Amino acid sequence: MRQTTLLAALLFAGSSLFAADPQLLAMAPSDATTYAGINVTQAKTSQFGQFLLNNIPQNADIQTFITKTGFDPRTDLTEVLMAATLTAPAANAATQNGHPSFSSGLVLAKGTFNIPKIVATAGADQKVQLSTYAGVQLLTIDGTMAFGLIDASTAAVGDLVSVKAALDRRTGPGSAIDSGTMARINELSTTEDAWSVSTKGLAGALPMLGTGDSGSAVLQSIQQSSGGIKFGSSVVLTVQVIADSTQDAASLSDVVKMLSQMASMHSGTGGAPSELTNLLKGLTISTDGTAVNLSLTVAEDQLEALVKMAHGSGMAAATI
């Protein structure tokens, strides 16, 4: 159980490693509220990618997993695409504590997968059921999570219903992601190393924001958001938010500027870390009609320092 669960977990962890491969997009659901991806090959060869790889903790379980399955996520993943649906909590959903949840999630990956070794490892696990669905080797864990080995270079992992639906789209007409969302995905995935597109505003997913507070009302006006990250000697983060109206966009821009200024004013002891507030000094905010555009350029060494601050100072530097 441990080895197969770890394989699925590593692919989910790799959902910070996404990309917009056409074959993967064809298997993605059209009703997802969020799509995200990264060109793993590009990201892991960047200076910041090397910094992260150099600081992956050594773990005996992971090494055993790599040996048994022949799959090393640090070297064998090349592209990953995630599609998820965020749903609002029910009116009396006490178990969610008023927070939204992901009703479905799917991670589609490109890379190198040693199917015989993975299947052999899974076959030794009593909690994993081996089957074939739509011509694909399917590994089901505890009847809920599924891992589909589509071929030696393509895999899908997620809840069982989502994985089976993805395999159906593979042999059918494919996904029907709307043209506007697809255009934004294609735009970002060709210019950015990592990207995300959200097709629903905060009002639908976070009803607890309410309408009484002006700040909440501004957040509720957000109908779409997207962004990307470009790695290099400097890391460039761009975000675009689409509001209901030009007035809402202007108000949203003002809110973001105010929050940035507040963070800078409360820097240091008892406030926001100075490393973070120094980064925010490079934040630019502008509006274009109903769109609010944010851009932040961060020197790679500054980003490393921020990560070290969050995870401890004993981290190794990048080696290129």
C-alpha positions as CSV (number, residue, x, y, z in Angstrom):
1,M,0.0,0.0,0.0
2,R,2.8,2.4,1.0
3,Q,4.6,2.3,-2.4
4,T,1.4,2.8,-4.6
5,T,0.0,5.5,-2.4
6,L,3.4,7.3,-2.5
7,L,3.3,7.2,-6.3
8,A,-0.1,8.8,-6.4
9,A,0.9,11.3,-3.7
10,L,4.0,12.3,-5.6
11,L,2.0,13.0,-8.7
12,F,-0.4,15.1,-6.6
13,A,2.6,16.9,-5.1
14,G,3.8,17.4,-8.6
15,S,0.6,19.4,-9.2
16,S,2.8,22.4,-8.6
17,L,4.5,21.1,-11.7
18,F,2.0,21.6,-14.5
19,A,2.0,22.1,-18.4
20,A,-0.5,22.5,-21.3
21,D,0.2,19.5,-23.5
22,P,-2.5,19.1,-26.2
23,Q,-3.0,15.4,-25.4
24,L,-3.4,16.2,-21.7
25,L,-5.8,19.0,-22.3
26,A,-7.9,16.7,-24.5
27,M,-8.4,14.5,-21.4
28,A,-9.2,17.4,-19.0
29,P,-12.8,18.0,-17.9
30,S,-14.6,21.0,-19.5
31,D,-16.4,21.9,-16.3
32,A,-13.3,22.4,-14.0
33,T,-13.1,25.7,-12.3
34,T,-9.3,25.8,-12.2
35,Y,-6.7,24.6,-14.6
36,A,-3.0,24.8,-13.9
37,G,0.3,23.6,-15.4
38,I,4.0,23.8,-15.7
39,N,6.7,22.9,-18.1
40,V,8.6,20.7,-15.7
41,T,11.7,20.3,-17.9
42,Q,12.1,24.1,-18.1
43,A,11.3,24.7,-14.4
44,K,13.7,22.1,-13.0
45,T,16.6,23.4,-15.2
46,S,16.2,26.9,-13.9
47,Q,18.3,28.2,-11.1
48,F,15.4,28.2,-8.7
49,G,14.3,24.7,-9.8
50,Q,17.8,23.5,-9.1
51,F,17.6,25.1,-5.7
52,L,14.4,23.3,-4.9
53,L,15.8,19.9,-6.2
54,N,19.0,20.3,-4.1
55,N,16.8,20.7,-1.0
56,I,14.5,17.8,-1.4
57,P,14.8,15.9,1.9
58,Q,16.4,12.5,1.7
59,N,13.8,9.9,2.6
60,A,14.3,6.1,2.8
61,D,10.7,5.5,1.8
62,I,11.0,7.6,-1.3
63,Q,14.2,5.9,-2.3
64,T,12.6,2.5,-1.8
65,F,9.7,3.6,-3.9
66,I,12.0,4.8,-6.7
67,T,13.9,1.5,-6.7
68,K,10.7,-0.7,-6.8
69,T,8.7,1.4,-9.4
70,G,11.5,2.7,-11.5
71,F,9.9,6.1,-11.3
72,D,11.8,9.1,-9.9
73,P,9.6,12.3,-10.0
74,R,12.7,14.5,-9.8
75,T,13.9,13.3,-13.2
76,D,11.1,11.4,-14.9
77,L,8.3,14.0,-14.9
78,T,8.3,16.4,-17.9
79,E,4.8,18.0,-17.9
80,V,1.8,18.0,-15.6
81,L,-1.6,19.4,-16.0
82,M,-4.1,19.8,-13.1
83,A,-7.9,20.3,-13.4
84,A,-10.0,20.8,-10.3
85,T,-13.5,21.9,-9.4
86,L,-13.9,24.1,-6.4
87,T,-17.4,24.1,-4.9
88,A,-19.0,26.3,-2.2
89,P,-19.9,24.7,1.1
90,A,-23.6,23.9,1.8
91,A,-25.5,26.4,4.0
92,N,-25.2,24.1,7.0
93,A,-22.0,22.3,6.1
94,A,-20.5,22.3,9.6
95,T,-18.0,19.7,8.7
96,Q,-16.4,22.1,6.2
97,N,-16.2,24.9,8.7
98,G,-17.7,27.2,6.0
99,H,-14.8,26.6,3.7
100,P,-15.1,25.5,0.0
101,S,-13.8,22.2,-1.1
102,F,-12.6,20.4,-4.2
103,S,-15.4,18.2,-5.4
104,S,-13.1,16.6,-8.0
105,G,-9.5,16.7,-9.0
106,L,-7.4,15.3,-11.8
107,V,-3.7,15.3,-12.4
108,L,-2.4,14.4,-15.9
109,A,1.3,13.8,-16.4
110,K,3.8,13.4,-19.1
111,G,7.1,11.7,-18.3
112,T,8.7,8.2,-18.2
113,F,6.7,5.5,-16.5
114,N,8.0,1.9,-16.1
115,I,4.6,0.2,-16.4
116,P,5.7,-3.4,-15.6
117,K,7.6,-2.3,-12.4
118,I,4.8,-0.1,-11.3
119,V,2.1,-2.8,-11.8
120,A,4.3,-5.4,-10.1
121,T,4.7,-3.1,-7.1
122,A,1.0,-2.4,-7.0
123,G,0.1,-6.0,-7.4
124,A,1.8,-6.9,-4.1
125,D,-0.4,-4.4,-2.3
126,Q,-3.7,-5.9,-1.0
127,K,-5.4,-2.5,-0.9
128,V,-4.7,-1.9,-4.6
129,Q,-7.1,-3.3,-7.2
130,L,-5.7,-3.9,-10.7
131,S,-8.0,-3.7,-13.7
132,T,-8.3,-2.4,-17.2
133,Y,-10.5,0.4,-18.3
134,A,-10.8,1.8,-21.8
135,G,-7.8,-0.2,-22.7
136,V,-5.7,1.3,-19.9
137,Q,-4.1,-0.3,-16.9
138,L,-5.9,1.1,-13.9
139,L,-4.7,0.9,-10.3
140,T,-7.4,1.7,-7.8
141,I,-6.5,2.5,-4.1
142,D,-9.1,1.7,-1.5
143,G,-11.8,2.0,-4.2
144,T,-11.5,5.8,-4.3
145,M,-8.2,7.0,-5.7
146,A,-7.2,5.8,-9.2
147,F,-3.9,5.8,-11.1
148,G,-4.2,5.2,-14.9
149,L,-1.1,4.1,-16.8
150,I,-2.2,5.3,-20.2
151,D,1.2,4.5,-21.8
152,A,4.9,4.6,-21.0
153,S,4.8,8.4,-21.2
154,T,1.4,9.4,-20.0
155,A,-0.5,8.9,-16.7
156,A,-3.6,10.1,-14.9
157,V,-4.2,10.2,-11.1
158,G,-7.2,11.5,-9.2
159,D,-10.5,10.3,-7.8
160,L,-11.8,7.2,-9.6
161,V,-14.7,9.0,-11.3
162,S,-12.5,11.7,-12.7
163,V,-9.8,9.3,-13.9
164,K,-12.3,7.1,-15.7
165,A,-14.0,10.2,-17.3
166,A,-10.5,11.4,-18.5
167,L,-9.9,8.0,-20.1
168,D,-13.3,8.2,-21.8
169,R,-12.4,11.6,-23.3
170,R,-9.2,10.0,-24.5
171,T,-11.0,7.6,-26.8
172,G,-13.9,9.9,-27.5
173,P,-14.2,13.4,-29.0
174,G,-12.0,14.9,-26.3
175,S,-12.5,17.8,-23.9
176,A,-14.9,20.6,-24.6
177,I,-13.1,23.4,-22.6
178,D,-14.7,26.6,-23.8
179,S,-12.8,28.6,-26.4
180,G,-12.2,31.6,-24.1
181,T,-10.6,29.5,-21.4
182,M,-8.6,27.5,-23.9
183,A,-7.3,30.6,-25.5
184,R,-6.1,31.9,-22.2
185,I,-4.5,28.6,-21.4
186,N,-2.7,28.5,-24.7
187,E,-1.5,32.1,-24.3
188,L,-0.1,31.5,-20.8
189,S,1.4,28.1,-21.5
190,T,3.4,29.4,-24.4
191,T,4.8,32.4,-22.6
192,E,5.1,31.2,-19.0
193,D,6.9,28.3,-17.3
194,A,4.0,27.8,-14.9
195,W,0.5,29.1,-15.2
196,S,-3.1,28.8,-13.8
197,V,-6.5,29.9,-15.1
198,S,-9.6,30.1,-12.8
199,T,-12.9,30.3,-14.6
200,K,-15.1,31.3,-11.7
201,G,-15.1,34.3,-9.4
202,L,-14.7,34.2,-5.6
203,A,-18.4,34.9,-5.1
204,G,-19.4,31.4,-6.3
205,A,-16.8,29.6,-4.2
206,L,-16.6,31.8,-1.1
207,P,-20.2,32.9,-0.2
208,M,-19.1,33.5,3.3
209,L,-17.5,36.7,2.1
210,G,-20.9,38.3,2.3
211,T,-22.1,41.6,0.8
212,G,-22.0,43.9,3.8
213,D,-18.4,44.7,3.7
214,S,-17.1,46.8,0.8
215,G,-13.9,44.8,0.6
216,S,-15.9,41.6,0.4
217,A,-18.1,43.1,-2.3
218,V,-15.0,44.0,-4.3
219,L,-13.7,40.4,-4.0
220,Q,-17.1,39.1,-5.1
221,S,-16.9,41.1,-8.3
222,I,-14.0,38.9,-9.5
223,Q,-15.2,36.7,-12.3
224,Q,-12.0,35.3,-13.6
225,S,-8.3,35.1,-12.6
226,S,-5.2,33.8,-14.3
227,G,-1.4,34.1,-13.9
228,G,2.0,32.8,-14.7
229,I,5.5,32.5,-13.6
230,K,8.6,32.8,-15.7
231,F,11.9,31.4,-14.3
232,G,15.3,32.9,-14.9
233,S,17.9,35.0,-13.1
234,S,14.9,36.9,-12.0
235,V,11.5,35.2,-11.4
236,V,8.6,37.1,-12.9
237,L,5.1,36.6,-11.6
238,T,2.1,38.0,-13.5
239,V,-1.6,37.9,-12.5
240,Q,-4.7,39.2,-14.3
241,V,-8.0,39.5,-12.6
242,I,-11.2,40.2,-14.5
243,A,-13.9,42.1,-12.5
244,D,-17.6,42.8,-13.3
245,S,-17.0,46.4,-14.3
246,T,-14.3,49.0,-14.8
247,Q,-15.4,50.5,-11.5
248,D,-15.0,47.2,-9.7
249,A,-11.6,46.8,-11.4
250,A,-10.5,50.2,-10.1
251,S,-11.8,49.4,-6.6
252,L,-10.0,46.0,-6.6
253,S,-6.8,47.7,-7.7
254,D,-7.1,50.1,-4.8
255,V,-7.6,47.2,-2.3
256,V,-4.5,45.4,-3.5
257,K,-2.5,48.6,-3.3
258,M,-3.7,49.3,0.2
259,L,-2.9,45.8,1.4
260,S,0.6,46.1,-0.1
261,Q,1.1,49.4,1.6
262,M,-0.1,48.0,4.9
263,A,2.3,45.1,4.7
264,S,5.2,47.5,4.1
265,M,4.2,49.8,7.0
266,H,4.1,46.8,9.4
267,S,7.4,45.3,8.4
268,G,9.8,43.8,10.9
269,T,9.3,42.6,14.4
270,G,5.6,41.6,15.0
271,G,4.7,42.3,11.4
272,A,5.3,41.1,7.9
273,P,8.8,39.7,7.4
274,S,11.2,42.3,5.9
275,E,12.2,39.8,3.2
276,L,8.5,39.7,2.0
277,T,7.9,43.5,2.2
278,N,11.1,44.1,0.2
279,L,9.7,41.9,-2.5
280,L,6.4,43.8,-2.6
281,K,8.3,47.0,-3.4
282,G,8.6,45.7,-6.9
283,L,4.9,45.0,-7.3
284,T,3.2,46.9,-10.1
285,I,-0.6,47.2,-10.4
286,S,-2.5,48.6,-13.3
287,T,-6.0,48.5,-14.8
288,D,-7.2,48.0,-18.3
289,G,-11.0,48.2,-18.6
290,T,-12.4,45.4,-16.4
291,A,-8.9,43.8,-16.0
292,V,-6.5,44.3,-13.1
293,N,-2.9,43.4,-14.0
294,L,-0.3,42.7,-11.4
295,S,3.4,42.0,-12.0
296,L,6.2,41.2,-9.6
297,T,9.8,40.7,-10.5
298,V,11.9,38.9,-7.9
299,A,15.7,38.3,-8.0
300,E,16.3,34.6,-7.8
301,D,18.6,35.0,-4.7
302,Q,15.8,37.0,-3.0
303,L,13.4,34.2,-3.6
304,E,15.8,31.6,-2.3
305,A,16.2,33.7,0.9
306,L,12.5,33.8,1.3
307,V,12.2,30.0,1.0
308,K,15.1,29.6,3.4
309,M,13.4,31.9,5.9
310,A,10.2,29.8,5.7
311,H,11.9,26.4,5.9
312,G,15.1,27.0,7.8
313,S,18.5,28.4,7.0
314,G,20.2,25.0,6.4
315,M,19.2,24.8,2.8
316,A,21.7,24.4,0.0
317,A,22.2,27.0,-2.8
318,A,21.3,26.2,-6.4
319,T,23.9,24.6,-8.6
320,I,23.7,25.2,-12.3
